[in-house]
C-alpha cells in the first residue's frame, strides 16, 4: 500500500504492524525510500511511555468495571495465552491490547516483523533523518480515552472469538500483500462500526491531527517517506482522502 503525493516528493506507505515473516517494501517503494532524506513514523519506537495510566490503583480493578462473566472468561483466555501478570490490575483497553498481541504471537505474528519496524531499522542503518507525527503516549491515550462501554465491547469480542481476531489479521496481510486497500478496510469494517467513538479517536481524529504536518512536507519539496498503519490510508477520513480534499492527489502503486 504505497502512494506518491502527485507533484511532490512526499511518499505514503501503509504498514501492517504484525506479521509471520519480515514484511518488505515493493520495488517502487524501496526505490522511493532510497531517494528520501526524512522518514516519518507515527511515534518513536525507542521512546516508550510510562504506562501507569494503563493500570488501576490498589483501590480498584478490572473485575469491578466489567461484568463478572466477562472477567472470568477473560481470565481463562489470559492464562491460556500465557500471560502471567495480574489481569485485574489492567484497564480494559490495555488487557485487550495484551491479549491480542499474545494471540498473534501464538501464531507467529510478531510486531518485530511489521513493516514499520523494518523501515525504521533500515532508516537507522542508513543514517536518515527521523520525524514523528505524535508520541507513542498520545496514540495510546487515544485508545484509553474511549468510553468504557466500547472498551468492554472490544474486550468481549476478543475473548469470545479469539480465532476471528487472528484470522482477521491474517486476511489483512493477504490484502496488504495483494495491494487491495479497499479490501483491507472491509475486513475490519464491521468491528469498527461497533465502536464508533473508539474508531474516531484511533483513526479519523489522529489523521486530521497529522494532516497539517503532512501538508507542510508536501509543500517543502523535501524528499519524505511516511509510514503509518495501513488503516490510516484506507476507509473513511483516511489520510489519502484528506490530502485530496486539500488539493493534493495521490498516485497508488499497490503494496
C-alpha positions in Angstrom: 0.0 0.0 0.0 2.2 2.7 -1.4 1.3 6.2 -2.7 3.1 9.2 -4.0 1.5 12.6 -3.5 1.5 13.9 -7.1 3.8 16.8 -7.9 5.6 16.5 -4.6 8.4 14.5 -3.0 6.1 13.1 -0.4 5.5 9.3 -0.2 3.0 7.4 1.9 3.5 3.8 2.9 0.8 1.7 4.7 2.1 -0.8 7.3 0.8 -3.9 8.9 2.2 -3.9 12.4 2.4 -7.7 13.0 3.4 -10.5 10.6 4.7 -14.0 10.4 7.7 -13.0 8.4 9.5 -9.7 7.9 7.5 -7.5 5.6 9.3 -5.8 2.7 8.7 -2.8 0.6 7.7 -3.1 -3.1 10.3 -2.3 -5.7 8.6 1.1 -6.2 8.5 1.9 -2.5 12.1 0.8 -2.0 13.3 3.0 -4.8 11.5 5.9 -3.3 12.9 5.2 0.2 16.4 5.3 -1.2 15.8 8.7 -2.6 14.3 10.2 0.6 16.2 12.1 3.3 13.5 12.1 6.0 11.5 9.2 7.4 8.2 9.9 9.2 6.5 7.5 11.6 3.5 7.6 13.9 5.8 7.5 17.0 9.3 6.8 18.2 9.7 3.1 19.0 12.8 4.0 21.1 10.8 6.3 23.5 8.2 4.1 25.2 6.0 6.0 27.7 5.3 5.5 31.4 2.3 3.1 31.4 0.9 3.8 34.9 -2.3 5.1 33.3 -2.9 1.7 31.8 -3.4 0.1 35.3 -5.9 0.5 38.1 -4.8 1.6 41.6 -4.9 -0.6 44.6 -8.4 0.6 45.4 -9.9 -0.7 42.1 -9.6 -3.4 39.5 -10.9 -4.7 36.2 -13.2 -7.1 37.9 -15.1 -4.0 39.4 -15.6 -2.4 36.0 -16.8 -5.1 33.7 -19.4 -7.9 34.1 -18.4 -10.8 36.2 -18.9 -13.3 33.4 -16.7 -11.3 31.0 -14.0 -11.0 33.7 -14.0 -14.8 34.3 -13.9 -15.5 30.5 -11.0 -13.0 30.1 -9.1 -14.6 33.0 -9.4 -18.0 31.4 -8.1 -16.8 28.0 -5.4 -14.8 29.8 -4.0 -17.9 31.3 -4.4 -19.9 28.0 -2.5 -17.2 26.2 0.4 -17.5 28.6 0.0 -14.1 30.3 1.3 -14.2 33.8 0.7 -10.8 35.3 -2.4 -9.9 37.3 -5.3 -9.4 34.9 -7.3 -7.4 37.5 -4.8 -4.5 37.5 -5.2 -3.9 33.8 -7.7 -1.4 32.4 -9.9 -3.0 29.7 -8.2 -1.4 26.7 -4.8 -2.5 27.9 -6.0 -6.0 28.7 -7.4 -6.2 25.2 -4.1 -5.0 23.7 -2.1 -7.5 25.7 -4.4 -10.4 24.8 -4.5 -9.5 21.2 -0.7 -9.4 21.0 -0.4 -12.7 22.9 -2.9 -14.3 20.4 -0.9 -13.0 17.5 2.4 -14.3 19.0 0.9 -17.8 19.3 0.6 -17.8 15.5 4.0 -16.3 14.9 2.5 -12.9 14.1 5.0 -10.7 15.9 5.5 -6.9 15.8 9.2 -7.2 15.0 8.2 -8.4 11.6 5.9 -5.4 11.0 6.8 -3.2 8.0 7.1 -0.1 10.2 9.8 -1.8 12.3 11.6 -3.0 9.2 11.6 0.5 7.6 12.6 2.1 10.9 15.7 -0.1 11.2 16.6 0.4 7.6 16.4 4.2 8.0 18.5 4.0 11.2 21.2 1.9 9.4 21.3 4.4 6.6 21.6 7.4 8.8 18.3 9.0 7.7 16.6 11.9 9.5 13.5 11.0 11.6 10.3 12.8 12.3 7.3 11.6 14.4 3.7 12.6 13.9 2.9 12.1 17.6 4.3 10.4 20.7 3.6 6.7 21.5 1.8 8.0 24.6 -0.6 10.1 22.6 -1.5 7.1 20.4 -2.2 5.0 23.5 -4.2 7.8 25.1 -6.5 7.9 22.1 -7.3 4.3 23.0 -7.5 4.8 26.7 -9.8 7.8 26.5 -12.6 5.9 24.7 -15.8 5.1 26.6 -15.7 2.2 29.0 -18.6 0.6 27.2 -16.7 0.4 23.9 -13.6 -0.8 25.7 -15.7 -3.6 27.2 -17.2 -4.4 23.8 -13.8 -4.8 22.2 -12.5 -6.9 25.0 -15.6 -9.1 24.8 -15.1 -9.5 21.0 -11.5 -10.7 21.6 -12.4 -13.0 24.5 -15.4 -14.7 22.8 -13.9 -15.1 19.4 -10.1 -15.2 19.6 -9.8 -17.2 16.4 -11.5 -14.4 14.5 -9.1 -11.8 15.8 -6.2 -13.8 14.4 -7.9 -14.7 11.1 -8.7 -11.0 10.5 -5.1 -10.0 10.8 -4.1 -12.9 8.5 -6.7 -11.7 6.0 -5.4 -8.2 6.3 -1.9 -9.4 5.5 -3.2 -11.1 2.3 -5.0 -7.9 1.3 -1.9 -5.9 2.0 0.4 -8.1 0.0 -2.1 -8.1 -2.9 -2.3 -4.3 -2.7 -6.0 -4.2 -2.0 -6.5 -1.2 0.1 -10.3 -1.3 0.0 -10.4 -5.0 0.9 -8.2 -4.4 3.8 -10.6 -1.9 5.4 -13.6 -4.1 4.7 -12.1 -6.9 6.7 -12.4 -4.9 9.9 -15.2 -2.5 8.9 -17.9 -4.5 10.9 -15.8 -4.4 14.1 -15.0 -0.7 13.7 -18.7 0.1 13.3 -19.4 -1.5 16.7 -17.2 1.1 18.4 -17.7 4.4 16.6 -16.2 6.6 19.2 -13.1 4.4 19.6 -12.8 4.3 15.8 -13.0 8.1 15.5 -10.3 8.6 18.2 -8.0 6.0 16.8 -8.2 6.9 13.1 -10.2 9.9 12.0 -9.1 12.3 14.8 -5.5 11.3 14.5 -5.5 11.6 10.7 -6.8 15.1 11.0 -4.1 16.0 13.5 -1.4 14.6 11.3 -2.7 16.4 8.2 -1.1 19.9 8.8 2.3 18.2 9.3 1.9 16.2 6.1 0.8 19.3 4.1 4.0 21.1 5.3 6.1 18.2 4.0 4.2 18.2 0.7 4.9 22.0 0.3 8.5 21.8 1.4 10.0 20.0 -1.6 11.9 17.8 0.8 12.0 14.1 0.0 9.9 12.5 2.7 8.9 8.8 3.3 5.9 8.5 5.6 5.0 5.1 7.2 1.7 4.7 9.1 -0.7 1.9 9.8 -2.5 0.8 6.7 -5.9 1.6 8.1 -4.9 5.2 8.3 -4.7 5.1 4.5 -8.0 3.4 3.7 -11.6 3.8 4.8 -13.5 7.0 5.8 -11.4 10.1 6.6 -8.2 8.4 5.6 -5.0 10.4 5.1 -5.2 10.0 1.3 -8.7 11.4 1.1 -7.8 14.3 3.5 -4.9 15.3 1.3 -7.1 15.1 -1.8 -9.6 17.5 -0.2 -6.7 19.9 0.2 -5.8 19.6 -3.5 -3.1 17.0 -3.2 -4.0 13.9 -5.2 -2.1 10.7 -4.6 -1.0 8.1 -7.1 -1.4 4.5 -5.9 1.3 1.9 -6.7 -0.2 -1.1 -4.8 1.8 -2.7 -1.9 
